[in-house]
Amino acid sequence: MFLETLKEACGRSGWKIYAWVLMSNHYHWVLQTPQANLVEGMKWFQNTYTRRLNSRHKKWGHVFGGRYKAVVVQSAQDGEGDYLAALMDYVHLNPARAGLVKAEEGLGLLEYPWSSLARGYAVAPDKREKWMAVGEGLALFGYADRATDRRHFLERLEQRAREDGGEIRLATSELQNTLRRGWYWGSQAFREHLLGMVKRPEGNRNYRSSRLGREKERNEAEQWLEMGRNHFGIAGPLHETARGERIALAWALHRRTNESQAWIAETLGLRSAANVSQQVRRFQKSLENGLPSTQCKLVEKWVKIVDNC
């Protein structure tokens, strides 16, 4: 459920996940946000995962102890020291530091299944999830996304786990302190560079509330609607088209954009935001159980387009 929700979050937000590990009471991600939408994406992920987990186990309340912690990290391209590569190692070696894998007992890092090592870096491109940026992650260490280099990448980490128990010799205490209390990890020059970039667009508190952010999200939603028009052959107003097709479009907008459900409801003539939420959940449930034979073939093809985009 955690990985399925993360997959949806990446599809909605355009995130690139370089590394991840899921532990018993927390998780770590190393990710890039090309669209500067970390806050909105994390809000969706945390809320959605909490609802799903509570619903499955008949629980209520918070799943995570507090707000997530986000730290901006310097890469080799940003200046001295490859802090980003070191952080990836820190994340991948987490199970070793926690004692969940023990090399002396023949239990290597790949024995821990809830990590991008076992799910991404150990498998071929056609067998891993598209949202994992394994090729980009390997490139940070000078490797290509091919079997030999992936094996060398894993062997290097296994050796580190055997030699130092997963500790990161490069400023381990500094990194751990930064992950708890800091806002960036990198050189002083990197810090000054970040401070020079800080500004509030058009006086708004965040990117999403700015005119630029709203226009970008609206353009993405309009592009999906145009794709839907072409796919279903819709010539007239959207709110007058077949209800099944409108729900399929609403599902696509909900899955691939950050547009509000109120806007989706108004645009597609689906009464209210609550109705959009209900119809999208029902549509997703029908996908998980298999679309009925009465469903239009165009809807089935539309689902494949949205999932593969």
ChimeraX attribute file (.defattr): number of C-alpha atoms within 10 A of each C-alpha:
attribute: neighborCount
match mode: 1-to-1
recipient: residues
	/A:1	10
	/A:2	14
	/A:3	12
	/A:4	10
	/A:5	16
	/A:6	20
	/A:7	19
	/A:8	18
	/A:9	24
	/A:10	22
	/A:11	20
	/A:12	18
	/A:13	23
	/A:14	19
	/A:15	23
	/A:16	20
	/A:17	22
	/A:18	23
	/A:19	24
	/A:20	22
	/A:21	20
	/A:22	19
	/A:23	15
	/A:24	5
	/A:25	8
	/A:26	11
	/A:27	15
	/A:28	19
	/A:29	18
	/A:30	20
	/A:31	19
	/A:32	17
	/A:33	14
	/A:34	11
	/A:35	13
	/A:36	16
	/A:37	18
	/A:38	16
	/A:39	14
	/A:40	14
	/A:41	19
	/A:42	16
	/A:43	13
	/A:44	18
	/A:45	19
	/A:46	18
	/A:47	12
	/A:48	16
	/A:49	18
	/A:50	19
	/A:51	17
	/A:52	15
	/A:53	15
	/A:54	15
	/A:55	11
	/A:56	10
	/A:57	8
	/A:58	9
	/A:59	13
	/A:60	11
	/A:61	8
	/A:62	12
	/A:63	16
	/A:64	12
	/A:65	8
	/A:66	7
	/A:67	9
	/A:68	13
	/A:69	11
	/A:70	17
	/A:71	14
	/A:72	18
	/A:73	21
	/A:74	21
	/A:75	19
	/A:76	13
	/A:77	10
	/A:78	16
	/A:79	13
	/A:80	14
	/A:81	15
	/A:82	18
	/A:83	21
	/A:84	22
	/A:85	20
	/A:86	19
	/A:87	22
	/A:88	19
	/A:89	18
	/A:90	22
	/A:91	23
	/A:92	24
	/A:93	24
	/A:94	24
	/A:95	25
	/A:96	23
	/A:97	18
	/A:98	12
	/A:99	11
	/A:100	14
	/A:101	21
	/A:102	18
	/A:103	16
	/A:104	9
	/A:105	7
	/A:106	9
	/A:107	14
	/A:108	21
	/A:109	25
	/A:110	18
	/A:111	15
	/A:112	19
	/A:113	12
	/A:114	17
	/A:115	25
	/A:116	25
	/A:117	25
	/A:118	17
	/A:119	18
	/A:120	23
	/A:121	28
	/A:122	18
	/A:123	18
	/A:124	14
	/A:125	16
	/A:126	7
	/A:127	10
	/A:128	16
	/A:129	13
	/A:130	16
	/A:131	18
	/A:132	23
	/A:133	19
	/A:134	26
	/A:135	17
	/A:136	16
	/A:137	22
	/A:138	19
	/A:139	12
	/A:140	17
	/A:141	13
	/A:142	10
	/A:143	16
	/A:144	17
	/A:145	17
	/A:146	14
	/A:147	14
	/A:148	10
	/A:149	16
	/A:150	22
	/A:151	13
	/A:152	12
	/A:153	19
	/A:154	19
	/A:155	14
	/A:156	12
	/A:157	19
	/A:158	20
	/A:159	14
	/A:160	18
	/A:161	25
	/A:162	14
	/A:163	11
	/A:164	12
	/A:165	20
	/A:166	24
	/A:167	18
	/A:168	20
	/A:169	11
	/A:170	12
	/A:171	12
	/A:172	14
	/A:173	12
	/A:174	11
	/A:175	20
	/A:176	13
	/A:177	11
	/A:178	15
	/A:179	16
	/A:180	11
	/A:181	12
	/A:182	15
	/A:183	13
	/A:184	17
	/A:185	20
	/A:186	21
	/A:187	17
	/A:188	10
	/A:189	12
	/A:190	19
	/A:191	16
	/A:192	10
	/A:193	12
	/A:194	12
	/A:195	10
	/A:196	9
	/A:197	8
	/A:198	8
	/A:199	12
	/A:200	11
	/A:201	15
	/A:202	12
	/A:203	10
	/A:204	12
	/A:205	11
	/A:206	15
	/A:207	20
	/A:208	19
	/A:209	14
	/A:210	16
	/A:211	12
	/A:212	13
	/A:213	17
	/A:214	14
	/A:215	13
	/A:216	14
	/A:217	17
	/A:218	17
	/A:219	13
	/A:220	16
	/A:221	20
	/A:222	14
	/A:223	13
	/A:224	19
	/A:225	20
	/A:226	12
	/A:227	15
	/A:228	20
	/A:229	18
	/A:230	11
	/A:231	14
	/A:232	15
	/A:233	11
	/A:234	15
	/A:235	9
	/A:236	9
	/A:237	11
	/A:238	18
	/A:239	14
	/A:240	11
	/A:241	17
	/A:242	11
	/A:243	14
	/A:244	14
	/A:245	20
	/A:246	22
	/A:247	22
	/A:248	20
	/A:249	26
	/A:250	25
	/A:251	23
	/A:252	22
	/A:253	24
	/A:254	20
	/A:255	19
	/A:256	22
	/A:257	21
	/A:258	20
	/A:259	16
	/A:260	14
	/A:261	19
	/A:262	16
	/A:263	15
	/A:264	24
	/A:265	21
	/A:266	14
	/A:267	16
	/A:268	21
	/A:269	18
	/A:270	21
	/A:271	13
	/A:272	15
	/A:273	16
	/A:274	13
	/A:275	14
	/A:276	25
	/A:277	18
	/A:278	11
	/A:279	18
	/A:280	21
	/A:281	13
	/A:282	14
	/A:283	18
	/A:284	14
	/A:285	12
	/A:286	12
	/A:287	13
	/A:288	9
	/A:289	9
	/A:290	9
	/A:291	16
	/A:292	9
	/A:293	7
	/A:294	6
	/A:295	10
	/A:296	13
	/A:297	10
	/A:298	13
	/A:299	18
	/A:300	13
	/A:301	11
	/A:302	20
	/A:303	15
	/A:304	11
	/A:305	13
	/A:306	17
	/A:307	12
	/A:308	9
	/A:309	7
